[in-house]
């Protein structure tokens, strides 16, 4: 059994032609068909990819622009934060200086009050010393409580005594209002 090479019928001539035995128009057309198909497919893909590529290029450009804008915004924010920090430092400095000034003022007032209190205490000590040197009758008269000794309703009897007592009374009266 011999093998007969596969033949195909030639449409134009009506004869069987073996592949590769001759170049007919149909065969050339068939050979051209895959290359045309691939060209059409390439063109179709290109037509589909071209807008996508353009869109990607535009997106990349937009992304670059956005990135640059973001960098500028971050730089501006950093500069603004630096200004805010500087302002806060100035405010803190002013506030600290004001507080220190207020504290210094309060310290001076307290010191002045302490000086006044010390002066009052010194005067009270002197007053107590002066009062301790007064006779009991002068103290009782100065306070307004009579003990009956030397308290006469009759002023004519003891004029000399009254003079000395009145001097002591005046001294006691001078000292007592200071309290």
C-alpha positions in Angstrom: 0.0 0.0 0.0 1.6 3.1 -1.1 0.9 6.3 0.5 -0.6 9.0 -1.6 0.4 12.4 -0.6 -2.4 14.5 0.6 -3.8 16.5 -2.2 -6.2 19.4 -2.3 -8.4 20.2 -5.1 -7.6 23.4 -7.0 -10.7 25.4 -7.3 -9.7 27.2 -10.4 -8.4 24.3 -12.4 -10.5 21.5 -10.9 -7.3 19.4 -10.4 -5.8 18.1 -7.2 -2.6 20.0 -6.3 -0.2 18.8 -3.7 0.9 21.4 -1.2 4.2 23.0 -2.1 3.9 21.7 -5.7 2.9 25.1 -7.1 1.9 28.5 -6.0 -1.7 29.2 -6.8 -3.6 32.4 -5.9 -5.6 30.6 -3.3 -2.5 29.4 -1.6 -1.0 32.8 -1.7 -4.2 34.2 -0.3 -4.2 31.6 2.5 -0.6 32.4 3.3 -1.4 36.1 3.4 -4.5 35.6 5.5 -2.6 34.8 8.8 -0.3 37.8 8.4 -3.3 40.0 7.7 -5.1 38.6 10.7 -2.1 39.2 12.9 -1.9 42.8 11.5 -5.6 43.3 12.2 -5.2 41.9 15.7 -2.1 44.0 16.3 -4.0 47.1 15.1 -7.0 46.2 17.2 -4.8 45.7 20.3 -2.9 48.9 19.4 -6.2 50.8 19.1 -7.3 49.3 22.5 -3.9 49.9 24.1 -3.2 53.4 22.8 -6.0 55.0 24.8 -4.9 53.0 27.8 -1.3 54.0 27.3 -2.3 57.6 26.9 -4.5 57.3 30.0 -1.6 55.8 31.9 0.7 58.5 30.7 -1.8 61.2 31.7 -2.3 59.4 35.1 1.5 59.3 35.6 1.7 63.0 34.7 -1.1 63.8 37.0 0.5 61.7 39.7 3.8 63.6 39.3 2.0 66.9 39.4 0.1 65.7 42.5 3.3 64.5 44.1 5.0 67.9 43.4 1.9 69.7 44.8 2.0 67.4 47.8 5.7 68.1 48.4 5.0 71.8 48.1 2.1 71.5 50.5 4.2 69.5 53.0 7.0 72.1 52.7 4.4 74.9 53.3 3.0 73.0 56.3 6.5 72.5 57.7 7.2 76.3 57.3 3.9 77.1 59.0 4.6 74.7 61.9 8.0 76.4 62.3 6.3 79.8 62.5 3.7 78.4 65.0 6.6 76.9 67.1 8.4 80.2 67.0 5.2 82.1 68.0 4.6 79.6 70.8 8.1 80.0 72.0 7.6 83.8 72.0 4.2 83.4 73.8 5.8 81.0 76.3 8.7 83.5 76.9 6.3 86.4 77.3 4.0 84.3 79.6 7.0 83.1 81.6 8.3 86.7 81.8 4.9 87.9 82.9 4.5 85.2 85.5 8.1 85.9 86.7 7.2 89.6 86.9 4.0 88.9 88.8 5.8 86.5 91.2 8.5 89.1 91.8 5.8 91.7 92.5 4.1 89.4 94.9 7.4 88.6 96.6 8.1 92.3 97.0 4.6 92.9 98.5 5.0 90.0 100.9 8.4 91.3 101.9 6.9 94.7 102.5 4.1 93.2 104.5 6.6 91.2 106.5 8.4 94.5 107.2 5.2 96.2 108.3 4.3 93.2 110.5 7.8 93.3 112.0 7.3 97.1 112.7 3.9 96.4 114.3 5.4 93.6 116.5 8.2 96.0 117.5 5.7 98.7 118.5 3.6 96.1 120.4 6.7 95.0 122.3 7.4 98.7 123.2 3.8 99.2 124.2 3.8 96.1 126.4 7.0 97.3 128.0 5.5 100.7 128.7 2.3 99.2 130.0 4.2 96.9 132.3 5.9 100.0 133.9 2.6 101.7 134.7 1.1 101.4 138.2 -2.0 99.2 138.6 -4.2 102.2 139.4 -3.3 103.9 136.1 -4.0 100.7 134.2 -7.4 100.3 135.8 -8.4 103.9 135.0 -7.1 103.6 131.5 -9.1 100.5 130.9 -12.1 102.1 132.7 -12.4 99.7 135.6 -12.0 101.4 139.0 -10.8 99.3 141.9 -11.7 102.0 144.4 -8.2 102.9 145.4 -7.5 106.5 144.5 -10.9 106.8 142.8 -12.6 109.8 144.4 -15.5 111.5 143.0 -14.3 114.5 144.8 -11.7 116.2 142.7 -10.9 118.9 145.2 -9.3 116.7 147.8 -6.3 115.3 146.0 -5.1 117.8 143.5 -1.5 116.9 143.6 -2.2 113.2 143.4 -4.5 113.7 140.4 -1.8 115.6 138.6 0.6 112.7 138.8 -2.1 110.2 138.0 -3.4 112.3 135.1 0.1 112.3 133.6 0.2 108.6 133.9 -3.3 108.3 132.5 -2.3 110.4 129.5 0.6 108.2 128.8 -1.5 105.1 129.0 -4.1 106.6 126.8 -1.5 107.6 124.3 -0.2 104.0 124.2 -3.6 102.2 124.1 -5.0 103.6 120.9 -2.0 102.3 119.0 -3.2 98.8 119.8 
